[in-house]
Amino acid sequence: MNNGMTYTYPDANGYYGEFGGAFIPEMLHRNVEELRSAYLNIIHEESFKQEFESLLHDYAGRSHAIIQSATTE
């Protein structure tokens, strides 16, 4: 079913179409903006990138972190 429209949301400013920028309850908007601002301030820091990559490696898509266990005898 193709009605000639393509999905291009959200746009570069985070907006979903002409009517809004977020599908969140209004009372959470200030908190989400605070989180967004903090994220944009830290995203390019090397320490953030290293920790993020470490978390992805150890936890993303896994039920448990991959760790080496000592054998018990």
N, C-alpha and C positions, 0 to 999 in steps of 0.2 A: 504494500500500500504506500504509494509515493504521491504526496500531494504537492510536490514541487518545492517543499520547504526543506532546509537543512538545519541540523542542530548546531548552533554556534554559541551556546551559553555555558558558563557565564562569559561575558566579554572581558577585555583587558582590565576594566575597572571593577570586575566582580558582579556586574549587573545581569539579571535574568530578564531580558526583554526590556520594554519601555516602562514597565510598572514597578520595578523593584530590584533590590540588590541582595536580599537575603531571605531565605525561607526559614526563619527562626521566629520564636515568639518575641514580641516587642520588648518585654521585660528583660530578655537576655541580650539585646542588641548592644548595650554599653559594654557588657562583659566580653562579648565576642569581638568587638572593636578593640578593646584593650589587649586581648590575646593576639589579634591580628597585628597590631602595632608592635607588640613585643617580638613576635615571630619575625616580622620584616626587619627589625633592628638587629637580630642575632643570626639570621639565616646564612650570612656570608662569613661568619667567624669560623676559623679553622677548628676551634675546640668544639663548636656545635656540630660541624660536619663529621668530626671523628666520633663523637658520642652517638650521633644519629646512625652512622654506618655500623657502629658496634651493636646498637640495639636492633637494627634490621638483621644483621648477621646472626645474632643470638636468639632473637625472638620472633621475627616476622614469619608467619605461616607455620610456626611450630607450637606444639602444646607445652614443650619444656625447652629450656635453654640447652644447647649442646655443651656438655662439660665432660672433662675426663674424670672418671671415677677410679679410685684405688680399688684393687682387688682385695677381697677379704678371704682369709684362709683360716 
